[in-house]
Every structure is written in C-alpha cells, then in structure tokens.
Amino acid sequence: MQANFFSDRMKVYSILIPMDTIAFIEEKYGNQKRANGAFTTTHLYAVRDILDREGIKDEDILDAALLHDMIEDFPEISREELSKNFGKKVAEIVELVSKDPDWNTPYCKMKSNLDAMEHIAWECPEAILIKMADRLHNLWTLDGFSLEKQREYLEETKELLIPMFERILHQEENKKIKKYMQSLLQKLIQEVHEQEKKSKETKERVSREKKSKETKERALQEKPDTSLHNKKPGIMIYEGWAGIEKVYLEVLKEAQKNGEKILAFESGTDIEKLNNEFVSQYIQERIEKKIIAYVITPNDQEDRAYQKMYEGKYTFIRLLPEFPLGANINIVGDLVMSFTVHPPQGTIRRDKEEAKSQKAIFWKLWKSNFNHSLFILNKL
C-alpha cells in the first residue's frame, strides 16, 4: 500500500512512501516538533524527498533517509529492531549516520562526527548522501533559530562539512554515487552563499532599525530649550544633537528658498560625531535639490575621509592645513548657522552684515593659501 505525503520549501513535493514505514515513523514521533516549530516528521520526509529528486531510487537509501534520526531520538530502538522491520542494509545505514551519545560537547560531537563520516565514506557512501541531504534541509529551515545560532550553523557547514564532503567526493570511485554527491555538494555551497547573503542583509536591516529607533528616542529626549531662544536678539539656540540636526535643516530650507550656495566651515571630526543616517540623508536631499555647497575644512585624517566620502557633484571641499576652526559654520543668504559638539548645540542668527562678513572671509580663504592673519572666525 502507498500513501502521498508532502514536504514544503516554497513548493509542494509529492512523494510515495510505503504505508508500513509511515506508520512506524508516525507512531514514534507523533506530534513532536523541532526547535523551529515544524513537525519532526516533516524534516524526515523532506530529506527523503531531496534524495528522491536527485534521482536516487534505491529503497534502502530512501528508507534510511526517513529513519536517519531514529536511533539518536529513541535510544531504546536497536539496530536489530530496524533490521527486522526494514532490512539489514537500512539498519546499517541508520546506525552509521547516528551520532555517538557519549559525545557530550559541541566540539567533540562535531570532531568525532567528522572523523566518523570520513571513515564510513569508504564502507558506506550511501550514508554520506543522507548526511548531505540532512544538512541541506537544515539550512533551508534555519529561519526558526536565533541569528547567532544561524551564524554558527553556517560557519560549521562552510568551514568543516563542505571541505570534508569535497574530500569524500574526490575519493569516491562509484560513478553514480559520485554524481549524486557532486549535485548535493553544489546545492549545499549555493545554499550557504544565499544564507550568508540573507544573514548579512538581516544584520544590516536590524542595525538600521536600531539606529532609527535611537535617533527617534534621542530626538524626543533632546527637544530644543526654548528658554534659551531669546537670550540674544536675532539668535535662536537649540540644545542637543537634535538641535544640530534642526539648524542644518533650516540652512537647507533657506538655500532652497533663495536659490543660493551654502558656504561652510566644517570639521570632519565633528561631522563624524553626528548621526550618520541624518548626515547621509541631508547631503542626499541637498544634491537632489541641486543645492551647491562649498566647504573649507582642516586637513586632518577625519577631514580627508570626509572629503573622500562626500566631495562630488554639487559638493566642493577644500582642505586647509592647521585651520583653527572654533565652531562649525554654514552661511546662506543672510542666515548664519553654527554648531558645536562640546556641548552639542546648534545656533541660527539672521544678520545681513554678519553673513556678508563671513562670506568675504570664506572666499578669501578659498581663493588663497591659508594665512592665519586673515582668519577671524568666532562662535556666534
């Protein structure tokens, strides 16, 4: 008697399994689930299915694939019982693919398992096919595990198992078995590559979400101190990192409104302390709006990195060695913005004469070698 069962990985696979085999497995495992929440039997059917789709039709190998975890999961089941129910060959393969229960540390388990697999490859290469299919399906179903567990499993597969499978493949003399091994090995390598790519993307996404959350929390905690706004006529002062971001956006708004260039005295060291996501978004928005910026910055390592990262279309940067920058200043129209990082604070002043004076200093420095006697630039 035959029955249809299905394993699932984006597609539905139809496989034919003898009813007595199914009955034995279902009776033992029942509703037992794996760490990722899937039924254990789903994994067993899937491993058999992988081998079946490779073109393997040997019923002993396929039955052994279904039973490959039986001795590990149920120590009371003996080789003799398996031999009686499924035949001597099936029992031999299942015993060979089972880990020794005395391996009580992850290292010992893996090291001993590798040594054992290389040894049994000579005696029973069919067991290696099951090990490869088992590992492949485990890679397909990593999503249910933590990111750290996924990383460890991928590293183990890439650094230990794949090299071992390659050695076994090289030594295998049976052409048919070798063909199956080669196909499964290629799938393992491809899956590891895809999982590593996915893992990297997940890590980057988590990092972005964390930064975004931190930015929002920081913005809520560092609201502008309105009590400072009118300490000096015409000057608006905003405290904290959120205050610095606010004054930058005011500069951008002013430049867009007046269609003017932004002139900036900036320190790469200070810019590096700002939220990277905000800086990138600000520069991208400025470029999209075709707003030109001229920047004078000291010639420190951070400034050179700043130049390398941001200089390009609509952004022109000049490095001036030993440039004594007291505050970071942006000038556009009659608006002068400055910020400091110790403490973090942004300031805006609308002063036509001040803006004119700062612009004159800027262009004098831009067009000539730096001369300390020309430089008069203070905090607002």
SERO-4910 file (N, C-alpha, C, O; in steps of 0.05 Angstrom, whole numbers):
BEGIN
 pado doro    nc1    nc2    nc3   cac1   cac2   cac3    cc1    cc2    cc3    oc1    oc2    oc3
  Met    A     17    -24      0      0      0      0     18     25      0     38     26     13
  Gln    A     10     45    -15     25     70    -17      8     93     -6    -17     92     -5
  Ala    A     21    115      2      7    140     11     22    164      2     47    163      0
  Asn    A      8    186     -4     21    211    -12     27    228     12      9    233     29
  Phe    A     52    238     14     59    258     35     73    281     22     82    279     -1
  Phe    A     74    303     36     85    328     24    105    341     43    101    343     67
  Ser    A    127    350     31    146    367     45    145    394     32    139    396      8
  Asp    A    152    415     46    148    442     36    172    460     39    183    463     61
  Arg    A    181    471     16    201    492     16    196    509     -8    209    507    -29
  Met    A    176    527     -6    166    545    -27    150    529    -48    133    541    -62
  Lys    A    155    503    -51    140    487    -70    128    463    -54    135    458    -31
  Val    A    109    449    -67     98    425    -55    109    401    -70    107    400    -94
  Tyr    A    120    382    -55    132    358    -67    114    334    -61    105    330    -39
  Ser    A    109    318    -81     93    294    -78    112    270    -77    128    267    -96
  Ile    A    111    254    -56    128    231    -54    112    207    -46     92    209    -32
  Leu    A    121    183    -55    107    158    -48    124    143    -28    147    138    -33
  Ile    A    111    136     -6    125    122     16    108     99     25     84    101     27
  Pro    A    120     76     29    105     52     38     90     58     64    101     71     82
  Met    A     65     49     66     48     56     89     60     45    115     57     57    136
  Asp    A     72     21    115     83     10    139    106     27    150    110     29    174
  Thr    A    122     39    132    143     57    140    132     82    153    141     91    174
  Ile    A    111     93    140     98    117    151     86    111    178     89    128    197
  Ala    A     73     89    181     61     82    206     81     80    229     77     89    251
  Phe    A    104     68    223    126     65    242    136     93    252    139     98    276
  Ile    A    140    111    232    151    137    238    130    154    254    137    167    274
  Glu    A    105    154    244     84    170    257     79    160    286     74    177    303
  Glu    A     80    134    290     76    123    317     98    133    336     92    139    359
  Lys    A    123    133    326    145    141    343    145    171    349    148    180    372
  Tyr    A    142    187    328    145    216    331    119    231    338    120    251    352
  Gly    A     96    220    329     71    233    336     71    263    328     77    269    305
  Asn    A     65    280    347     65    309    342     90    323    351     90    348    356
  Gln    A    111    308    355    137    320    363    146    341    344    144    338    319
  Lys    A    156    364    354    165    386    337    195    391    340    207    385    361
  Arg    A    207    403    320    234    412    320    237    439    333    217    452    340
  Ala    A    262    448    337    267    474    350    254    497    335    247    517    347
  Asn    A    251    494    308    239    516    293    209    516    291    196    532    278
  Gly    A    197    497    306    168    495    307    155    476    287    131    471    289
  Ala    A    170    466    268    159    448    248    157    419    260    173    412    277
  Phe    A    139    403    250    137    375    258    163    361    250    173    365    228
  Thr    A    172    343    268    197    328    262    194    311    237    212    309    222
  Thr    A    170    300    234    166    282    211    168    298    184    176    286    164
  Thr    A    162    324    185    165    340    160    194    340    151    200    337    127
  His    A    213    342    170    242    341    163    249    314    152    264    312    132
  Leu    A    239    292    163    246    265    154    236    261    125    251    250    108
  Tyr    A    211    269    120    201    266     93    216    283     73    221    275     50
  Ala    A    225    307     82    239    325     65    266    314     57    275    317     34
  Val    A    280    302     76    307    291     70    304    268     49    320    267     31
  Arg    A    284    251     53    279    230     33    273    242      6    282    233    -15
  Asp    A    256    263      6    247    276    -18    271    288    -34    272    286    -58
  Ile    A    290    300    -19    314    312    -32    329    290    -48    337    295    -71
  Leu    A    333    267    -35    347    245    -48    331    234    -72    343    228    -93
  Asp    A    305    232    -68    288    222    -90    290    240   -114    291    231   -137
  Arg    A    290    267   -109    292    286   -132    319    287   -144    322    297   -167
  Glu    A    339    277   -131    366    274   -143    367    251   -163    386    248   -178
  Gly    A    346    234   -162    345    211   -180    352    185   -166    354    164   -179
  Ile    A    355    185   -139    361    161   -124    335    145   -120    316    156   -109
  Lys    A    335    120   -130    310    104   -128    315     79   -111    296     63   -108
  Asp    A    339     76   -100    345     54    -82    328     56    -57    331     75    -41
  Glu    A    309     37    -52    290     39    -30    304     38     -3    295     49     17
  Asp    A    327     23     -2    342     22     24    352     50     32    351     57     55
  Ile    A    363     64     12    374     91     18    351    110     26    353    125     45
  Leu    A    328    108     11    306    126     17    293    120     44    286    138     58
  Asp    A    291     94     51    280     87     77    299     96     99    291    106    120
  Ala    A    325     92     95    345    101    115    344    131    119    348    141    141
  Ala    A    338    146     97    335    175     99    312    182    118    314    201    134
  Leu    A    290    167    115    266    172    132    272    166    161    261    178    180
  Leu    A    290    146    166    295    137    193    322    147    204    331    137    225
  His    A    334    167    191    362    173    197    366    184    226    388    182    236
  Asp    A    345    195    238    348    205    266    337    186    287    337    192    311
  Met    A    327    163    278    312    145    296    328    136    320    318    137    343
  Ile    A    353    127    316    369    116    338    377    139    357    378    135    381
  Glu    A    383    163    346    390    186    363    366    195    380    369    201    403
  Asp    A    342    196    367    319    206    381    306    185    400    293    192    420
  Phe    A    310    160    394    299    138    410    320    117    415    321     97    401
  Pro    A    337    122    436    359    103    442    350     74    447    366     56    444
  Glu    A    324     71    455    315     44    461    311     27    436    309      3    437
  Ile    A    311     40    412    308     25    387    336     14    379    355     29    378
  Ser    A    337    -11    375    362    -24    369    365    -28    338    346    -25    323
  Arg    A    390    -33    331    395    -39    303    380    -64    294    370    -66    272
  Glu    A    377    -83    313    363   -108    307    334   -103    301    322   -115    283
  Glu    A    321    -84    316    293    -78    310    290    -65    283    271    -72    269
  Leu    A    308    -47    276    307    -35    250    311    -55    228    298    -55    207
  Ser    A    330    -73    233    337    -94    213    312   -112    209    307   -120    186
  Lys    A    299   -118    231    275   -136    228    253   -122    212    239   -136    196
  Asn    A    249    -96    217    227    -82    204    233    -72    175    216    -71    158
  Phe    A    259    -65    171    266    -51    145    289    -64    130    295    -55    108
  Gly    A    301    -84    142    323    -97    128    350    -90    139    354    -69    151
  Lys    A    369   -108    134    396   -105    145    410    -80    134    424    -66    150
  Lys    A    407    -74    109    421    -51     96    411    -25    108    427     -7    114
  Val    A    385    -22    111    374      2    122    384      6    151    392     28    158
  Ala    A    383    -15    167    393    -13    195    422     -5    196    430     11    213
  Glu    A    438    -16    178    467     -9    177    471     21    171    487     34    184
  Ile    A    456     31    151    460     59    144    451     78    167    465     97    173
  Val    A    428     71    179    417     88    200    437     89    224    442    110    236
  Glu    A    448     65    230    468     65    252    493     81    245    504     94    263
  Leu    A    501     80    220    525     95    212    521    125    213    539    140    220
  Val    A    497    134    207    492    164    207    485    174    235    482    198    238
  Ser    A    482    157    254    475    165    281    500    174    297    521    161    295
  Lys    A    497    195    312    519    205    329    522    189    354    502    179    365
  Asp    A    546    186    364    551    172    389    541    189    412    548    212    415
  Pro    A    523    178    430    512    194    452    533    202    473    528    220    489
  Asp    A    557    190    472    578    197    491    592    223    484    608    233    500
  Trp    A    587    234    460    599    260    452    584    282    466    562    290    457
  Asn    A    594    291    489    578    309    505    585    339    503    575    355    519
  Thr    A    602    347    485    607    375    480    604    380    450    608    362    434
  Pro    A    597    405    442    594    411    414    619    405    397    617    394    375
  Tyr    A    643    411    409    667    406    394    671    376    390    677    367    368
  Cys    A    668    361    412    672    332    410    652    319    390    659    301    375
  Lys    A    628    329    392    607    318    374    615    323    345    614    305    328
  Met    A    622    347    338    629    354    311    654    340    302    655    328    280
  Lys    A    675    341    318    701    329    311    698    299    307    707    287    288
  Ser    A    685    286    326    681    257    324    663    250    301    667    230    287
  Asn    A    643    267    297    624    262    274    639    264    248    634    248    230
  Leu    A    656    284    245    672    287    220    690    263    216    691    252    194
  Asp    A    704    255    237    722    232    235    707    207    227    716    191    210
  Ala    A    683    204    240    667    180    234    657    180    206    657    160    192
  Met    A    648    204    196    637    205    169    659    199    148    653    185    129
  Glu    A    682    210    152    704    204    133    710    174    133    717    163    112
  His    A    708    162    156    713    133    158    692    117    144    698     98    129
  Ile    A    666    123    149    644    107    138    641    113    108    628     97     94
  Ala    A    652    134     98    650    140     69    662    117     53    652    111     31
  Trp    A    682    104     64    694     81     50    676     57     52    673     42     33
  Glu    A    664     53     75    647     30     80    620     32     68    609     13     57
  Cys    A    608     57     70    580     60     61    576     89     51    565    105     66
  Pro    A    583     95     27    580    122     16    551    131     15    545    155     14
  Glu    A    532    112     16    503    120     16    496    136     41    479    154     40
  Ala    A    510    130     63    505    145     88    513    174     85    500    192     97
  Ile    A    533    179     69    542    207     64    521    223     49    517    246     53
  Leu    A    508    209     30    487    222     15    464    232     34    454    254     30
  Ile    A    458    215     53    437    222     72    446    246     90    431    264     95
  Lys    A    472    245     98    483    267    114    481    293     98    475    314    110
  Met    A    487    292     73    487    316     56    458    327     53    454    351     55
  Ala    A    440    309     49    412    318     46    401    328     72    385    348     72
  Asp    A    408    316     94    400    325    121    410    353    126    395    370    135
  Arg    A    436    358    120    447    385    124    434    405    106    429    428    114
  Leu    A    428    398     81    415    416     62    388    425     72    381    449     72
  His    A    372    406     81    345    414     91    347    430    117    331    448    121
  Asn    A    367    425    134    371    441    158    378    470    151    369    488    164
  Leu    A    393    473    129    400    500    120    375    514    110    371    538    114
  Trp    A    358    499     96    333    511     86    315    521    108    299    540    104
  Thr    A    317    509    131    298    515    153    311    529    177    303    525    200
  Leu    A    331    546    172    345    560    193    329    583    205    336    592    227
  Asp    A    308    592    191    294    616    200    284    615    228    281    635    241
  Gly    A    278    591    238    266    588    265    286    592    287    278    592    311
  Phe    A    312    595    281    332    597    301    342    626    304    337    643    287
  Ser    A    356    631    326    367    658    331    388    665    310    399    646    297
  Leu    A    394    690    306    415    699    287    442    687    294    457    679    276
  Glu    A    448    685    320    474    674    329    475    644    322    496    634    313
  Lys    A    453    629    327    452    601    320    455    597    290    469    579    281
  Gln    A    442    613    275    444    612    245    472    616    236    483    602    219
  Arg    A    486    636    248    513    642    241    532    619    247    549    612    231
  Glu    A    528    607    271    545    584    279    541    560    260    560    547    252
  Tyr    A    515    555    253    509    533    236    521    536    208    532    518    196
  Leu    A    519    561    197    530    567    171    561    564    171    572    553    153
  Glu    A    573    574    193    602    573    195    611    543    197    631    536    184
  Glu    A    597    528    212    604    499    215    602    485    188    619    469    181
  Thr    A    580    491    173    576    479    147    598    487    127    609    470    113
  Lys    A    604    513    127    624    524    108    653    515    114    668    508     96
  Glu    A    660    517    140    688    512    148    695    483    153    718    475    149
  Leu    A    675    467    160    681    439    167    668    418    148    682    401    137
  Leu    A    642    421    144    628    400    129    634    400     99    640    380     87
  Ile    A    632    424     87    636    425     58    664    416     50    666    401     31
  Pro    A    685    425     64    712    414     57    713    384     60    727    370     44
  Met    A    700    373     81    700    344     85    685    330     62    695    310     51
  Phe    A    662    341     54    647    329     32    663    330      6    662    312    -10
  Glu    A    678    351      3    695    354    -21    717    332    -22    723    321    -43
  Arg    A    728    327      2    749    306      3    737    278     -3    748    262    -17
  Ile    A    713    273      9    700    248      4    692    245    -26    696    223    -37
  Leu    A    682    266    -37    675    266    -66    700    259    -83    698    243   -102
  His    A    722    271    -77    747    267    -92    756    238    -91    767    227   -110
  Gln    A    750    225    -68    760    197    -64    740    176    -74    747    153    -78
  Glu    A    714    184    -78    694    165    -85    698    153   -113    704    168   -132
  Glu    A    696    127   -116    701    114   -141    676    106   -156    676    103   -180
  Asn    A    654    102   -141    628     94   -154    618    119   -169    611    139   -157
  Lys    A    616    117   -195    608    140   -212    580    150   -206    576    174   -206
  Lys    A    561    132   -201    534    140   -195    532    155   -169    520    177   -167
  Ile    A    545    144   -148    545    157   -122    559    184   -124    551    203   -112
  Lys    A    581    184   -139    597    209   -142    580    231   -155    581    254   -147
  Lys    A    563    223   -174    546    242   -188    526    254   -168    521    279   -168
  Tyr    A    514    237   -151    495    247   -131    509    266   -111    499    287   -104
  Met    A    533    258   -102    548    274    -83    554    301    -95    552    322    -81
  Gln    A    563    301   -120    571    326   -133    547    345   -135    550    369   -130
  Ser    A    524    335   -142    500    351   -144    491    362   -117    485    386   -115
  Leu    A    492    346    -96    484    355    -69    504    375    -58    497    394    -45
  Leu    A    530    371    -64    550    389    -55    546    417    -67    549    437    -54
  Gln    A    540    417    -93    535    443   -106    512    458    -93    512    482    -90
  Lys    A    491    443    -87    467    455    -74    474    465    -46    465    486    -38
  Leu    A    491    451    -31    500    460     -5    516    486     -7    511    504      9
  Ile    A    534    487    -25    551    511    -29    533    535    -36    537    557    -26
  Gln    A    515    530    -55    497    552    -63    479    561    -40    475    585    -37
  Glu    A    469    542    -24    452    550     -2    467    565     19    456    584     31
  Val    A    492    557     25    508    572     44    512    600     35    510    619     50
  His    A    518    603      9    522    630     -3    497    647      1    498    670      9
  Glu    A    474    636     -6    448    650     -4    442    657     25    432    679     31
  Gln    A    447    638     43    441    643     72    460    665     83    451    681     99
  Glu    A    485    665     75    504    685     84    495    713     74    496    732     89
  Lys    A    486    714     49    476    739     38    451    749     54    449    772     60
  Lys    A    433    730     59    409    736     74    416    745    102    404    764    113
  Ser    A    435    731    115    444    738    142    455    766    143    450    781    162
  Lys    A    471    773    123    483    800    122    462    821    119    462    842    132
  Glu    A    442    816    101    420    835     97    404    839    122    395    861    129
  Thr    A    399    816    136    384    818    161    399    834    182    387    850    196
  Lys    A    425    829    184    441    843    203    441    873    198    438    890    216
  Glu    A    443    881    172    443    909    164    416    921    170    414    944    179
  Arg    A    394    906    165    367    917    170    363    921    200    352    942    208
  Val    A    372    902    216    369    905    245    385    929    255    376    944    272
  Ser    A    409    933    243    426    955    251    412    982    244    412   1001    259
  Arg    A    401    983    219    387   1007    211    363   1013    229    359   1036    237
  Glu    A    348    992    235    324    996    253    333   1006    280    319   1023    292
  Lys    A    355    995    290    365   1003    317    373   1032    316    367   1047    335
  Lys    A    388   1040    295    397   1068    293    373   1087    291    373   1108    303
  Ser    A    353   1079    275    329   1095    271    315   1099    297    305   1121    304
  Lys    A    313   1077    312    299   1078    339    315   1097    358    303   1113    372
  Glu    A    342   1094    357    358   1111    375    355   1140    368    355   1157    385
  Thr    A    354   1146    341    351   1173    332    325   1185    342    324   1208    351
  Lys    A    303   1170    339    277   1179    348    277   1184    378    266   1204    388
  Glu    A    289   1165    393    290   1168    422    306   1192    430    299   1207    449
  Arg    A    329   1196    416    346   1219    422    331   1246    416    334   1265    430
  Ala    A    316   1245    394    301   1270    386    280   1277    408    276   1300    414
  Leu    A    268   1256    419    248   1261    440    260   1271    465    249   1288    480
  Gln    A    284   1261    471    298   1268    496    311   1296    495    315   1309    515
  Glu    A    319   1304    470    335   1328    467    319   1350    452    328   1360    432
  Lys    A    296   1356    462    280   1378    450    294   1404    454    307   1408    474
  Pro    A    291   1423    435    303   1449    438    295   1463    465    272   1462    473
  Asp    A    314   1475    478    309   1490    502    300   1518    495    315   1536    490
  Thr    A    273   1521    495    261   1547    486    269   1570    505    266   1593    497
  Ser    A    277   1564    529    285   1586    547    310   1600    538    316   1622    547
  Leu    A    325   1587    520    350   1600    510    346   1616    485    364   1632    477
  His    A    323   1614    472    319   1625    445    324   1655    444    333   1665    423
  Asn    A    316   1669    464    318   1698    462    338   1711    480    335   1734    489
  Lys    A    359   1696    487    380   1708    504    394   1731    490    403   1750    503
  Lys    A    397   1728    463    409   1750    447    390   1756    425    378   1738    413
  Pro    A    386   1782    419    367   1789    397    375   1776    370    399   1777    363
  Gly    A    356   1764    356    361   1753    330    375   1726    330    381   1716    309
  Ile    A    380   1714    354    394   1689    355    376   1667    366    362   1671    386
  Met    A    375   1645    352    360   1622    361    379   1600    369    397   1593    353
  Ile    A    377   1589    393    396   1568    403    380   1542    408    359   1543    420
  Tyr    A    390   1520    398    377   1494    401    397   1475    414    419   1471    403
  Glu    A    390   1463    436    407   1446    451    406   1417    441    386   1408    430
  Gly    A    429   1403    444    430   1374    438    434   1367    409    435   1385    392
  Trp    A    438   1341    404    443   1332    376    419   1337    358    422   1344    335
  Ala    A    395   1335    370    371   1341    354    371   1371    346    361   1378    325
  Gly    A    382   1388    363    384   1417    357    402   1422    333    396   1439    317
  Ile    A    424   1407    332    443   1410    309    429   1401    283    432   1415    263
  Glu    A    415   1379    284    400   1370    260    380   1391    252    376   1395    228
  Lys    A    367   1404    271    346   1424    264    359   1448    250    348   1457    230
  Val    A    382   1457    259    394   1481    246    404   1474    218    404   1491    200
  Tyr    A    413   1449    214    422   1441    187    398   1442    168    401   1451    145
  Leu    A    375   1433    177    351   1433    160    342   1461    154    332   1467    133
  Glu    A    346   1480    173    340   1508    168    358   1519    146    349   1535    130
  Val    A    383   1512    146    402   1520    125    393   1510     98    393   1525     79
  Leu    A    385   1485     97    375   1473     72    350   1488     62    348   1493     38
  Lys    A    332   1493     80    308   1507     73    314   1535     62    302   1544     42
  Glu    A    332   1549     75    340   1576     67    353   1576     39    347   1593     22
  Ala    A    370   1556     34    384   1554      8    364   1549    -14    367   1560    -36
  Gln    A    345   1531     -9    325   1525    -29    307   1549    -35    300   1554    -58
  Lys    A    300   1563    -14    283   1587    -17    296   1609    -34    284   1621    -51
  Asn    A    322   1614    -28    336   1636    -41    352   1627    -66    361   1645    -81
  Gly    A    354   1601    -70    370   1592    -93    399   1599    -91    412   1603   -111
  Glu    A    410   1599    -66    438   1607    -62    455   1582    -54    445   1562    -46
  Lys    A    481   1586    -58    500   1566    -50    503   1567    -19    498   1587     -7
  Ile    A    511   1544     -8    517   1542     20    548   1544     23    562   1528     10
  Leu    A    557   1562     40    586   1564     46    589   1553     74    575   1560     93
  Ala    A    609   1535     78    611   1521    104    640   1519    113    658   1512     98
  Phe    A    644   1526    138    669   1519    153    662   1495    170    646   1498    189
  Glu    A    673   1471    164    664   1447    179    688   1430    186    708   1429    171
  Ser    A    686   1416    208    707   1397    217    697   1368    212    676   1360    222
  Gly    A    713   1353    197    706   1325    193    704   1309    219    688   1291    221
  Thr    A    720   1317    238    719   1304    264    692   1308    278    681   1290    290
  Asp    A    682   1333    276    656   1338    288    633   1326    272    614   1315    284
  Ile    A    634   1327    246    613   1315    229    611   1285    235    589   1274    235
  Glu    A    634   1272    240    634   1244    246    618   1237    271    608   1215    274
  Lys    A    615   1257    289    601   1252    314    570   1254    311    555   1245    328
  Leu    A    562   1265    288    533   1268    283    522   1241    275    537   1222    269
  Asn    A    496   1238    275    483   1214    267    488   1209    237    480   1225    220
  Asn    A    501   1187    230    509   1181    203    485   1180    184    487   1190    161
  Glu    A    463   1169    193    440   1167    176    429   1195    169    421   1200    147
  Phe    A    429   1213    189    419   1240    184    437   1255    165    428   1268    146
  Val    A    464   1253    168    483   1266    151    480   1257    122    479   1273    104
  Ser    A    477   1230    118    474   1220     91    448   1229     79    448   1237     55
  Gln    A    426   1229     94    400   1238     83    401   1268     77    390   1277     57
  Tyr    A    414   1284     94    416   1313     89    431   1319     63    422   1334     47
  Ile    A    454   1306     60    470   1310     35    456   1301     11    456   1313    -10
  Gln    A    442   1277     13    427   1267    -10    405   1286    -18    400   1290    -41
  Glu    A    391   1297      2    369   1316     -4    380   1341    -16    368   1352    -35
  Arg    A    403   1350     -7    415   1375    -18    422   1370    -47    418   1387    -64
  Ile    A    434   1347    -53    442   1340    -81    417   1338    -99    417   1347   -121
  Glu    A    396   1325    -88    372   1321   -104    359   1348   -111    347   1352   -132
  Lys    A    362   1368    -93    351   1395    -97    371   1412   -112    366   1436   -117
  Lys    A    394   1401   -120    415   1415   -136    425   1440   -122    430   1460   -134
  Ile    A    429   1437    -95    439   1459    -80    470   1455    -77    478   1435    -66
  Ile    A    485   1475    -86    514   1472    -85    525   1480    -57    515   1499    -45
  Ala    A    545   1466    -48    558   1472    -23    588   1474    -27    600   1456    -39
  Tyr    A    601   1495    -17    630   1498    -16    638   1495     14    627   1508     31
  Val    A    657   1477     19    664   1471     46    695   1474     50    711   1464     35
  Ile    A    702   1489     71    730   1492     79    733   1476    105    717   1479    124
  Thr    A    753   1458    106    756   1441    130    786   1437    136    802   1439    117
  Pro    A    793   1433    161    821   1428    167    831   1402    153    815   1386    144
  Asn    A    857   1399    151    869   1376    136    876   1354    155    899   1344    154
  Asp    A    858   1345    172    863   1323    190    854   1297    176    842   1297    155
  Gln    A    860   1274    189    852   1249    177    822   1247    173    813   1237    152
  Glu    A    807   1256    193    778   1255    191    767   1273    169    748   1267    155
  Asp    A    781   1296    165    773   1314    144    779   1303    116    763   1306     98
  Arg    A    801   1288    113    807   1276     87    786   1254     81    778   1250     59
  Ala    A    779   1239    103    758   1219     99    731   1231     92    717   1221     75
  Tyr    A    726   1254    104    701   1269     99    701   1278     70    681   1276     56
  Gln    A    724   1288     60    726   1297     32    722   1273     13    708   1276     -7
  Lys    A    735   1251     19    733   1228      2    705   1217      0    696   1208    -21
  Met    A    690   1219     22    663   1208     23    643   1226      9    625   1216     -4
  Tyr    A    645   1252     13    624   1270      4    630   1288    -19    611   1299    -31
  Glu    A    655   1292    -27    661   1310    -49    651   1298    -75    655   1275    -80
  Gly    A    639   1315    -91    629   1305   -117    610   1326   -128    614   1350   -124
  Lys    A    590   1317   -142    571   1334   -155    557   1352   -134    545   1341   -115
  Tyr    A    557   1378   -138    545   1397   -120    559   1400    -93    549   1415    -75
  Thr    A    582   1387    -89    597   1390    -64    626   1393    -70    639   1376    -82
  Phe    A    637   1416    -62    665   1422    -66    679   1427    -39    669   1443    -23
  Ile    A    701   1413    -35    714   1414     -8    743   1423    -11    757   1413    -29
  Arg    A    752   1441      6    780   1450      6    792   1444     33    781   1452     54
  Leu    A    815   1430     33    829   1424     58    850   1446     63    866   1451     46
  Leu    A    849   1457     87    869   1477     95    884   1468    120    872   1466    141
  Pro    A    910   1461    117    925   1451    140    926   1471    163    927   1495    159
  Glu    A    924   1460    187    926   1476    212    904   1498    213    909   1519    225
  Phe    A    882   1493    201    860   1512    201    847   1512    229    835   1492    237
  Pro    A    848   1535    244    838   1535    272    808   1540    274    799   1562    277
  Leu    A    793   1518    270    764   1520    269    752   1520    298    753   1500    312
  Gly    A    741   1544    306    730   1546    333    701   1535    334    693   1525    355
  Ala    A    687   1538    311    659   1528    310    653   1520    281    665   1531    263
  Asn    A    634   1502    277    626   1495    250    604   1515    241    584   1519    255
  Ile    A    609   1528    218    591   1550    210    582   1545    181    598   1538    164
  Asn    A    556   1550    176    545   1550    149    533   1577    144    519   1589    162
  Ile    A    537   1588    120    526   1614    113    510   1611     87    520   1600     68
  Val    A    485   1622     87    469   1622     63    450   1646     65    436   1649     86
  Gly    A    449   1663     45    433   1687     46    443   1704     69    467   1709     72
  Asp    A    424   1714     85    432   1730    109    431   1713    134    430   1723    157
  Leu    A    430   1686    131    428   1668    154    456   1656    159    469   1646    141
  Val    A    464   1656    184    489   1644    193    482   1623    214    470   1629    234
  Met    A    491   1599    209    486   1576    227    513   1567    238    533   1566    224
  Ser    A    513   1560    264    537   1548    275    529   1525    294    507   1525    305
  Phe    A    548   1506    297    543   1486    318    569   1477    330    590   1479    318
  Thr    A    567   1467    355    590   1456    369    581   1428    379    557   1423    382
  Val    A    601   1411    385    594   1385    395    601   1382    425    593   1362    437
  His    A    615   1402    436    621   1401    465    614   1428    477    630   1446    478
  Pro    A    589   1432    486    567   1412    486    553   1413    459    557   1432    444
  Pro    A    537   1392    452    522   1393    427    501   1415    427    483   1415    444
  Gln    A    504   1433    408    486   1457    408    486   1469    380    508   1473    368
  Gly    A    463   1476    370    461   1490    344    450   1518    348    432   1523    364
  Thr    A    461   1537    332    453   1565    334    447   1576    306    461   1571    287
  Ile    A    426   1592    305    419   1606    280    417   1636    286    405   1644    305
  Arg    A    429   1652    268    427   1681    270    422   1693    243    436   1686    223
  Arg    A    401   1709    241    395   1723    216    406   1751    218    395   1768    231
  Asp    A    429   1755    205    443   1781    207    457   1786    180    477   1772    174
  Lys    A    447   1805    165    458   1810    138    487   1818    139    503   1808    122
  Glu    A    495   1836    157    523   1844    159    542   1822    167    564   1818    156
  Glu    A    533   1806    187    549   1783    196    553   1763    173    575   1753    169
  Ala    A    531   1757    159    532   1738    136    552   1749    115    568   1733    104
  Lys    A    549   1774    109    567   1787     88    596   1784     97    613   1778     80
  Ser    A    602   1790    122    629   1788    133    640   1760    131    663   1756    123
  Gln    A    624   1740    139    633   1712    139    637   1702    110    656   1687    105
  Lys    A    620   1711     92    624   1704     63    650   1715     52    664   1701     38
  Ala    A    656   1740     59    681   1752     50    706   1736     60    725   1731     45
  Ile    A    705   1729     86    727   1713     97    729   1686     83    751   1677     77
  Phe    A    705   1674     78    705   1647     65    719   1648     38    737   1632     33
  Trp    A    710   1667     21    721   1667     -6    751   1676     -7    766   1667    -24
  Lys    A    759   1692     12    787   1699     14    804   1675     20    825   1671      9
  Leu    A    794   1659     39    808   1634     46    807   1613     23    827   1600     18
  Trp    A    784   1612     10    781   1592    -12    800   1597    -35    811   1579    -47
  Lys    A    804   1623    -41    819   1630    -65    849   1633    -60    865   1636    -79
  Ser    A    858   1633    -34    886   1636    -29    896   1615     -9    879   1602      4
  Asn    A    922   1613     -6    933   1596     15    926   1607     42    923   1631     45
  Phe    A    922   1589     61    914   1598     87    934   1616    100    958   1610    101
  Asn    A    924   1639    110    941   1658    125    927   1664    151    906   1675    152
  His    A    940   1657    173    928   1659    199    919   1688    205    899   1692    219
  Ser    A    933   1707    194    926   1735    199    901   1744    186    888   1764    193
  Leu    A    892   1728    165    867   1735    152    843   1724    166    820   1733    161
  Phe    A    848   1705    183    826   1689    194    814   1701    220    828   1704    240
  Ile    A    789   1709    218    775   1718    242    748   1704    242    729   1713    229
  Leu    A    746   1683    257    722   1667    257    716   1658    285    730   1641    296
  Asn    A    695   1668    297    688   1661    324    660   1649    326    645   1649    307
  Lys    A    655   1638    349    628   1628    354    609   1652    354    616   1674    361
  Leu    A    584   1646    347    564   1667    347    558   1674    376    541   1692    381
***
